[in-house]
């Protein structure tokens, strides 16, 4: 071991294994400290496992570690001193007092994962160890579920979505702000940056063409990113000064030219607005969002002889919230909800050594240039990038919506090649303090979290993706989003 109260050579003999079966166990140290580590017979006392502080509970530290079947001893290394938790089972051995536990299989009827709220509520009692999932083999053998159960679960969710309409997404009260296409681009982005047009944490606004008497599109943070890239790369005649007079309609036409969306006469082809009627079922609305790659679909009521009425903005988060309310009353009939997300698998994962990945996984350091972040957001077709330290542990997240902070105080006139991601994030924190709180921005989950738990997290307002991290170290393992959830559920 790393201290004088135990002997690693002699304690190693206490390790008990049963084939390749491991049990991920959650360890908890509830007595405070500045730095807390874990070690035990399960790792032959040769490794200090870092424990992470639980958000909102400064005295509580946790770590998940996979252990073999059998009896185990362990201790905590707290601020340079070996300690044990008196509230957990313990015994005196030749080398001091150690905590003990038995890793035993979990009965099939017990839920695979304890909800985080349950963990926090039980911290005041004897709960230093918690099973996270049932047996997991060293070669990543996963909990199994039949293809018939997967198909049946998907069918039940599809039937539910088909039986409910977009009208049910409308809140009891609220407002939706639309912008006229004649508005200057710069003014539009200032409005978006002030969050008067934010929808569930997404800065965007439907576009109204007064001349044509109809809604014609949506302006989002993605438009601002493309404009900034044009300014930085000098690939268009659009200048910073022209942003003050350049209209949204002119930008949309210019965007069509840049993307080659023109007819045989060189005229830009206007992109048709994707919208839903209040009577459309939720499955069709979700498929529209998925297939078009947009963040929202406006719900518009059309009636002959009258102006179209913009009622609401439908999003995957709103639809997922409906699904969560439904499955809350029948979880046992949907077995896929109890699968850990690594067993599906759900999302995009960091490739392991020797593996190839069909989908690129983007990460950046705080010192990376802002222009490289913008390029990555566009070229990798992602909505967010985990920001990590030198150990690939999560520090923050840079999202498409964060770019709107540059609209305040004309920050976009700075050299984006010289501005770092850290400076850009700080700019957002300074201009909008609630936006900058790390607990709101860095939404995380573990690979062992169930599909249901991940769905419930993603159904919360403003949460569009979860970064999958390694327990204890917060090392980034992947990322999963609303889009991933619906691609899986709708098959």
ABEGO torsion letter per residue (X at the ends): XABAABBAAAAAAABBBBEABBBBBBBBBAAEEABBBBBBAAAGGABBBBBBBBBGBAABBBBBBBBBBEBBBBBBBBGGBBBBBAABBBBBBAAEBBBBBBBBBBBAABBABBBAAAAAAAAABBAABBBABBBBBAAGBBBBBBAAAAAAAAAAAAAAAAABBAAAABBABEBBBBBBAABBAAAAAAAAAAGAABBGGBBBBBBBBAAAGBBAEBBBAAAAAAAAAAAAAGABABBAAAAAABBAAAAAAAAAAAAGBBBAAGBBBBBBBBBBBAABBAAAAAAAAAAAGBABBBBBBBBBGBBBBBABBBBAAAAAAAAAAAAAAAAAABAAAABBAAAOBBEBBBBBBGBBBABBBBBBBAABBAAAAAAAAAAAGBABBBBBBAAGBBABBBBAAAAAAAABGGAAABBAAABBAAAAAAAAAAABAAAABAAAABBBBBAABBAAAAAAAAABBGBABBBBBBBGAGBBAEBBBAAAAAAAAAX
